[in-house]
Amino acid sequence: MIKISGINPGENYHAHHVFILEEAIYFKNAGINVNQFGVWWEKSAHLANRVPYSQAWKSFISKNQNPAQGEIFQELFRLKELFGF
């Protein structure tokens, strides 16, 4: 992400895919490339929350098998607020 963004936030931050990689096909079917969306997330928060974050996406996906792209982005913004990245 440093190469793409031109930002190196240092060792206290991790690059975070906002759309989980293990569900890349789901997002691709909605026209979203998971590798085009990332944020820098504070390291300890990322380590503490990455599993619950993935579980939140999997819960959304199980309940929304064919959502509009806008619904997916709406969920992303909700998760961003919930997890604070």
Contacts in CASP RR format, 6 or more apart in sequence:
PFRMAT RR
TARGET T0000
AUTHOR 0000-0000-0000
METHOD contacts of the structure
MODEL  1
MIKISGINPGENYHAHHVFILEEAIYFKNAGINVNQFGVWWEKSAHLANR
VPYSQAWKSFISKNQNPAQGEIFQELFRLKELFGF
1 7 0 8 1.000
1 15 0 8 1.000
1 38 0 8 1.000
1 40 0 8 1.000
2 8 0 8 1.000
2 15 0 8 1.000
7 40 0 8 1.000
9 40 0 8 1.000
11 43 0 8 1.000
12 42 0 8 1.000
12 43 0 8 1.000
13 40 0 8 1.000
13 41 0 8 1.000
13 42 0 8 1.000
13 43 0 8 1.000
13 46 0 8 1.000
14 40 0 8 1.000
14 41 0 8 1.000
14 42 0 8 1.000
14 43 0 8 1.000
14 46 0 8 1.000
14 47 0 8 1.000
15 38 0 8 1.000
15 39 0 8 1.000
15 40 0 8 1.000
15 41 0 8 1.000
16 38 0 8 1.000
16 39 0 8 1.000
16 40 0 8 1.000
16 41 0 8 1.000
16 46 0 8 1.000
16 50 0 8 1.000
16 85 0 8 1.000
17 34 0 8 1.000
17 35 0 8 1.000
17 37 0 8 1.000
17 38 0 8 1.000
18 37 0 8 1.000
18 38 0 8 1.000
18 39 0 8 1.000
18 76 0 8 1.000
18 79 0 8 1.000
18 80 0 8 1.000
18 85 0 8 1.000
19 27 0 8 1.000
19 32 0 8 1.000
19 34 0 8 1.000
19 37 0 8 1.000
19 57 0 8 1.000
19 72 0 8 1.000
19 76 0 8 1.000
20 34 0 8 1.000
20 53 0 8 1.000
20 54 0 8 1.000
20 57 0 8 1.000
20 58 0 8 1.000
21 34 0 8 1.000
22 54 0 8 1.000
23 34 0 8 1.000
23 57 0 8 1.000
23 58 0 8 1.000
23 61 0 8 1.000
24 34 0 8 1.000
26 61 0 8 1.000
27 33 0 8 1.000
27 34 0 8 1.000
27 72 0 8 1.000
28 34 0 8 1.000
30 67 0 8 1.000
30 68 0 8 1.000
30 69 0 8 1.000
30 72 0 8 1.000
31 69 0 8 1.000
32 69 0 8 1.000
32 72 0 8 1.000
37 76 0 8 1.000
39 85 0 8 1.000
41 85 0 8 1.000
42 85 0 8 1.000
45 83 0 8 1.000
45 84 0 8 1.000
45 85 0 8 1.000
46 85 0 8 1.000
49 83 0 8 1.000
52 83 0 8 1.000
53 79 0 8 1.000
53 83 0 8 1.000
56 79 0 8 1.000
56 82 0 8 1.000
56 83 0 8 1.000
57 75 0 8 1.000
57 79 0 8 1.000
60 75 0 8 1.000
64 71 0 8 1.000
64 72 0 8 1.000
64 75 0 8 1.000
END
